[in-house]
Amino acid sequence: MANPRVRKVADRIQVVVAEMLERRVKDPRLGFVTITDVRMTGDNQHATVYWTVLDEDTAEGSAAALESAKGLLRSEVGKQLGMRTVPTLTFVRDALPESARALDDLLARARESDAAVAAARAGAVPAGDPDPYKKPREADDSADDSADDSADEA
């Protein structure tokens, strides 16, 4: 939707559909529905309306209510937009909340594993000598010490 006119029409459709659902559609199956986005084809013939519902238990009923109110919503979109051809409306449940929830769960697990690694690191003791590498001076001193030790033994 690179065309600014198409974006403006999509934004207007989102507002009209949301207002209609709030004021005129009185279907008892319709839960607390939020219109999250509207995407349109470049020729303004088809509009995909993305929606979410607050209560997951009413999602199927809300989908059925939206499908039954599709004609009323489309006619109102046509009246308010004043377009020659009114786009067909397709209602699709938005997967963004579920994706965001899954991503939050993954981030929480990552934080827990980071905390476990940090706790293990805090109590960790390095294996072996504290400084396993000899420095050149120490190597010379130890060679002299070993010569002194062998002389002392004799």
MIDOBA-74980 format. One record per residue (C-alpha): x, y, z. Coordinates in steps of 0.5 Angstrom, whole numbers, padded with zeros to 4 digits, always signed. Example, Ala and Ser with C-alpha at 12.3 -4.5 7.8 and 13.67 -1.06 7.14 Angstrom:
BEGIN
+0025-0009+0016+0027-0002+0014
This chain:
BEGIN
+0000+0000+0000+0005+0005-0002+0000+0010-0005-0002+0015+0000-0009+0015-0003-0010+0008-0002-0008+0009+0005-0012+0014+0007-0018+0010+0004-0016+0005+0009-0016+0009+0015-0023+0012+0013-0025+0005+0012-0022+0003+0019-0026+0009+0023-0033+0008+0019-0033+0000+0021-0031+0001+0028-0036+0007+0029-0041+0002+0026-0039-0004+0030-0040+0001+0036-0047+0004+0034-0051+0001+0030-0049-0007+0030-0053-0010+0035-0051-0017+0035-0051-0021+0041-0045-0025+0039-0041-0019+0038-0036-0019+0043-0031-0013+0045-0028-0013+0038-0023-0008+0036-0021-0006+0029-0014-0006+0029-0012-0005+0021-0015-0005+0014-0011-0007+0008-0013-0005+0001-0011-0007-0006-0008-0002-0010-0014-0002-0014-0019+0000-0008-0023-0007-0010-0022-0011-0004-0021-0009+0004-0018-0014+0009-0020-0012+0016-0016-0014+0021-0020-0015+0028-0018-0017+0035-0023-0019+0041-0022-0018+0048-0025-0025+0051-0022-0031+0047-0028-0035+0049-0033-0030+0044-0028-0030+0038-0032-0035+0034-0039-0031+0035-0035-0025+0034-0033-0028+0027-0040-0030+0025-0043-0023+0027-0038-0020+0023-0039-0024+0017-0047-0023+0018-0046-0015+0019-0041-0015+0012-0047-0012+0008-0049-0007+0013-0042-0005+0014-0040-0005+0006-0046+0000+0005-0045+0005+0010-0037+0005+0008-0040+0006+0001-0045+0012+0003-0039+0015+0008-0033+0015+0003-0037+0017-0003-0033+0012-0008-0036+0010-0015-0034+0002-0013-0034+0000-0006-0029-0005-0004-0031-0012-0001-0030-0013+0006-0026-0019+0008-0025-0020+0016-0019-0023+0018-0017-0024+0026-0011-0021+0027-0005-0025+0030-0001-0020+0033-0003-0021+0040-0002-0028+0040+0005-0027+0037+0006-0021+0042+0004-0026+0047+0009-0031+0045+0015-0027+0044+0014-0024+0051+0014-0031+0053+0020-0033+0050+0024-0026+0052+0022-0028+0060+0025-0035+0059+0031-0032+0056+0031-0027+0062+0031-0033+0067+0036-0037+0063+0041-0031+0063+0039-0030+0071+0041-0038+0072+0047-0037+0068+0049-0031+0072+0048-0034+0078+0052-0040+0076+0058-0036+0074+0058-0032+0081+0059-0038+0085+0064-0041+0080+0071-0043+0081+0076-0043+0076+0079-0050+0075+0087-0051+0076+0092-0046+0078+0090-0039+0079+0095-0037+0074+0097-0043+0070+0102-0039+0065+0109-0038+0068+0112-0031+0066+0119-0031+0063+0122-0028+0070+0119-0034+0074+0121-0039+0069+0128-0036+0070+0127-0036+0078+0125-0043+0078+0131-0046+0074+0135-0042+0079+0131-0045+0085+0131-0052+0082+0139-0052+0081+0139-0049+0088+0135-0055+0091+0139-0060+0087+0146-0057+0090+0142-0057+0097+0141-0064+0097+0148-0066+0095
